[in-house]
């Protein structure tokens, strides 16, 4: 992985904390809208994390591909991933 590991781990640990908080909210029978808002915040954080990982992939792995064929394969991988994200 070419992304800043420290930054990615911080984002993921924050998301983990949010998920633990959401679990507690469910266990405490909190208001549905409050739970939904926390779920959206966690999803946004995970999307930010994924964007960081993919950005680093594009800037390093794709950009530094050794052959045109390898570069094309990496671009196709990225296009496939973007298709999954945009569903």
C-alpha positions as CSV (number, residue, x, y, z in Angstrom):
1,X,0.0,0.0,0.0
2,X,1.4,3.4,-1.0
3,X,-1.0,5.5,1.0
4,X,0.2,7.2,4.2
5,X,-0.2,4.3,6.6
6,X,-0.4,6.5,9.7
7,X,-3.2,8.6,8.2
8,X,-5.1,5.5,7.0
9,X,-4.8,3.8,10.4
10,X,-6.0,7.0,12.2
11,X,-9.1,7.2,9.9
12,X,-9.9,3.5,10.3
13,X,-9.5,3.6,14.1
14,X,-11.8,6.6,14.2
15,X,-14.4,4.7,12.1
16,X,-14.0,1.7,14.5
17,X,-14.7,4.1,17.4
18,X,-17.8,5.4,15.6
19,X,-19.1,1.9,14.9
20,X,-18.6,1.0,18.6
21,X,-20.6,4.1,19.5
22,X,-23.3,3.1,17.1
23,X,-23.5,-0.4,18.6
24,X,-23.9,1.2,22.0
25,X,-26.6,3.5,20.6
26,X,-28.5,0.5,19.3
27,X,-28.1,-1.4,22.6
28,X,-29.4,1.6,24.5
29,X,-32.4,1.9,22.1
30,X,-31.5,5.4,21.0
31,X,-33.6,7.4,18.5
32,X,-33.4,6.0,15.0
33,X,-32.6,9.3,13.3
34,X,-29.6,9.8,15.7
35,X,-28.3,6.3,14.8
36,X,-28.8,7.0,11.1
37,X,-26.8,10.2,11.4
38,X,-23.9,8.4,13.0
39,X,-24.1,5.7,10.3
40,X,-23.9,8.3,7.6
41,X,-20.9,10.0,9.3
42,X,-19.1,6.7,9.6
43,X,-19.8,5.9,5.9
44,X,-18.5,9.3,4.9
45,X,-15.3,8.6,6.9
46,X,-14.8,5.2,5.2
47,X,-15.3,6.8,1.8
48,X,-12.7,9.4,2.7
49,X,-10.3,6.6,3.7
50,X,-11.0,4.7,0.5
51,X,-10.4,7.9,-1.6
52,X,-7.0,8.3,0.1
53,X,-6.0,4.7,-0.7
54,X,-7.1,4.9,-4.3
55,X,-5.5,8.3,-4.8
56,X,-2.2,6.9,-3.5
57,X,-2.6,3.9,-5.8
58,X,-3.2,6.2,-8.8
59,X,-0.2,8.5,-8.0
60,X,2.2,5.6,-7.3
61,X,1.2,2.2,-8.7
62,X,-0.5,3.4,-11.9
63,X,1.9,6.3,-12.5
64,X,5.0,4.1,-11.9
65,X,3.9,1.1,-14.0
66,X,6.9,-0.3,-15.9
67,X,5.3,-1.1,-19.2
68,X,2.3,0.4,-21.1
69,X,0.5,-3.0,-20.7
70,X,1.0,-3.0,-16.9
71,X,-0.2,0.7,-16.8
72,X,-3.3,-0.2,-18.8
73,X,-4.0,-3.2,-16.5
74,X,-3.8,-0.9,-13.4
75,X,-6.0,1.7,-15.0
76,X,-8.6,-1.0,-15.8
77,X,-8.4,-2.2,-12.2
78,X,-9.1,1.4,-11.0
79,X,-12.0,1.8,-13.5
80,X,-13.5,-1.5,-12.1
81,X,-13.1,-0.3,-8.6
82,X,-14.8,3.1,-9.4
83,X,-17.7,1.2,-11.0
84,X,-18.2,-0.7,-7.7
85,X,-18.0,2.5,-5.7
86,X,-20.5,4.3,-7.9
87,X,-23.2,1.6,-7.7
